[in-house]
Amino acid sequence: MATSLAMALKKSGNAPVAVWSRTLSSAELLGSLVGCMYTNELSALPAADVVIISVVDSALREVAAKVSALFPDALVLHTAGSIPMSALADAGASRYGVFYPMQTMSKHNIVPFDNVTIFIESHCDEDTAYLNSLASSLSTKVSYASSEQRCYLHVAAVFACNFPNALYCMVAELLESKNLPFDSMLPLIDEAARKVHNMSPLSAQTGPAKRGDHNVMNAHKAMLNDELASIYESMSNYILKRNNQ
């Protein structure tokens, strides 16, 4: 998250004045990309009006407490989907909010923000207006979400992104065991994702469970190991139920 967000901020004309990471090597890598000061010492950071905390969830509260003490007048933001905004107030921040881009991001894959929905939340109207302006400089899609709503967005993202990727891992292993290429699935994966841009997920569903074809489903389960057969059955039962089969 931090790398793509920092690059998007730079592109929008809101380049960070400094970046921090627990390790100096990570701080240097990001600082070099953005072209700003970098450090692994929070106390070495220069004065700032806004501080964005983009760290693993388990470290957020600790970092927020230190940042709030160092920058008592700054607007302190976090980018976590599953942590409430109130965690920043509990950490001592006087001004606080959330800046949550809804996208999967990896450290070495910089994601453009133009069409990423950014969900914002703040403790006051003035800072909400600022966050809306900042987010709008990065993306054409900006929306408000409460902490409760954001938690539901986060769990929905696990279903929409993390679980499908785990299924791709299963597919890759299954095909590899029969000397078949995973990339043969890519057009299918791309088309399945494309369809839900233009029709509801329920309407886009295809396959033997959608048709209620138990003969094919039973044959499929017989081909799989116990773990995959169990997953196949659970997914098929969900599809059957949703399609009244």
N, C-alpha and C positions, 0 to 999 in steps of 0.2 A: 504493500500500500504506500509506504513512505516514498519510495523511488518514483512511482508514477505520479503521485500527488505533487511532489516537489517539482517534477518536470512540467506538469500541467500549470502549476502556479507560475513558473518561470515563463512559460509560453504566453500566459495571459497578462504578463506585465506585473505580476505580484511575486517576483522572485524572493525566496527566503533570504534573509540577511545572514543566517547561520543555521547549521544543522548539528545535531548531537546524536551520538549512538553510544551504547555501552562499550563497544570496541572501537579503537582508533582507526583500524583498517576499514570498518564499515562506514564510519563517519567520513573518512577521507574519500572513499569511493563515491558517496553521495555528494559530498561537497565539491568534488572535482566535476561531477556531471552538471551540477547546478551552477557552479562558478561562484561559490560563497565560502565563508569561513566554516571550518568544521572543528569539532572537539569531542572528546569523550568525558569531559568534565562539565557538568551542568553549570557550575559556578563560573565557568569561563565564558558563558554565552553573553553576548552584548544585550543591552536594554532593548525591549521589544514591546510593541503595542498588542501583538497577537502571538500566542504560542500554540502550535498544533502538536498534540501528542499522538503519535502513530506508532504504538508499540504492541507487543503481545498482551492479551487481556490480563494475564496474571501479573504483569508488571505495571499496569496502568495506574492503579491507585498510589503505589509507591512513588512513581515518577511525578504524578500530579501533585502530591503533597510537597515534593521538593521544588517543583516549578512554581507552585502557588506562593511558597515562602520567598523564592528568589525574585518573582515578578508580581508583587501584590496588586498592581493596578492593571495588569495585562488581561486581555480576554483569553481565557484558557479553553481550548477546544480538544475534544478527542474524536477519533474516527471509528470507534468500535460499535458494532451492531448490537451486541448483547449486554452492554453495560449502560445503566441509566445515566442520564445527565447529572442526577443528584450526587453521583460518586465524586464529581469535581467539587461540588459544594462541600461535601463531607471532607474532602482533602484540603479545604481551606481557601479555595478560589472565591474571589469576590465577584468576578465576572466570568461566566462560563457558558458553554454551549457544545453542540455536536455538529460535526461536518462529516456526513456518512455517504461516500460514493458507493452506489450499488453496482459493484463489478468485482469479478475475480481478478486478483493481481498477484504476480510473482516478481521477485526481486530483479530477475534478469530479463523480464519481458515488460517493457514500458508500454502502458495502455493509454491511448488518446482519450481525453475526457469529453470530447465534443457532444457525444450522444449518451453519456453516462448520466443516469438520474442521480442527483445529489440531494439527499435528505438532510434538512437542517432543523435545529432546535436551539433555543436560547432562553436564558432566564429573564430577558426583558425585551420589550418591543424595539428599542434602539439597536441592540446588538443583533436581534433577528433581522432587522432591515440591513445591517451591515453584512451579515452572513448571506442573505439573499443576493446582495450585490456582488459579493465575492464569488459565490457559487455560479452566478449568471455569467461571470467573466470567464468561467471554465467550461460551462456546459449550457446547452439550450434547454435542459430539463432539470428544473429545480422544484422541490416540493417540501412542505413541512411535514414532519412526523414526530409524534410524541415518543417518549422513551418506550412506552408499552407497544406502540405501533412498530417501532424500530426492531423490537425483539421478535415480533412476528415476521417482519421483513427478513430478519437474519435466519430464522428457522426455515422460512420459505426458500431462501437462497441455498440452504443446505440441500433441500429436496431438488431444487432446479439446477444446481451446479455440482456440488460435491458428490451426491449419490450417483448421478449419471456418469461422472468420471470414474467412480468405483466400478460401475457396470462396464465401462470401456476397458478397464483393467481385466475384468473377467472375460470379456470378449477376446481381448488380445491373447490371453493365456489359452483359452479354448481353441482358437484358430491356430496358434503356434503349435499346439499339441498334435494337430493334423496337418502341419506344414502348409498352412494357408495364411495369406498376408492380411494383416489388420487393415491396411490402407484400402482394401476392397470394400470396407464398411464406410469409408469417409463420405462418399456421395449420399449414402443412406442417412448417415448422421446429419449431414448438412441439410438434406431435404426435410427431415423430421423437425429440425430447428426452424427452418424457413417457414414451414406451414403454419406454425403458431403465431407468426406475425400477422397472418391474414384470416385465421379462423380460430375458433375456440379449441383448447386442448382436447376437450371431450369429442368434438367433431373430427379432429385430426387423427384420433386413435384408429389404428388398423391392426391386423394380425389375428391369429387363431382364437385368442380369448375374446376379442371384440365380436367375432363371428359365433362364439360358443362352440367351437370345433374341439370337442373333448378327445376325439381320436388322435388328432395331431398333437395336442398338449400332452397326452399320456405317452405318446411316442417320443416326444422331446425329453420329458422327464426321465425316461428309461435310458437315454443317451448320456445323462449327466451324472457327476458324482453327487453324493448326498448333500453337500453344501450348496452347490448350484441348483440342484433339483428343488431344495427347500425354498430358495430365493425365487426360482421360476414359479413355483406353486403359489407363493404369497403374492407375487405381482399379478399372476393370472387371476387369482381370486378377486383381487381389487378391481381389475378390469371387468371381470364377469359381473361383479356387483354393480359397478358404475353403469354398465350397459344392459342391465336387467336380463342377463343370460342365465 
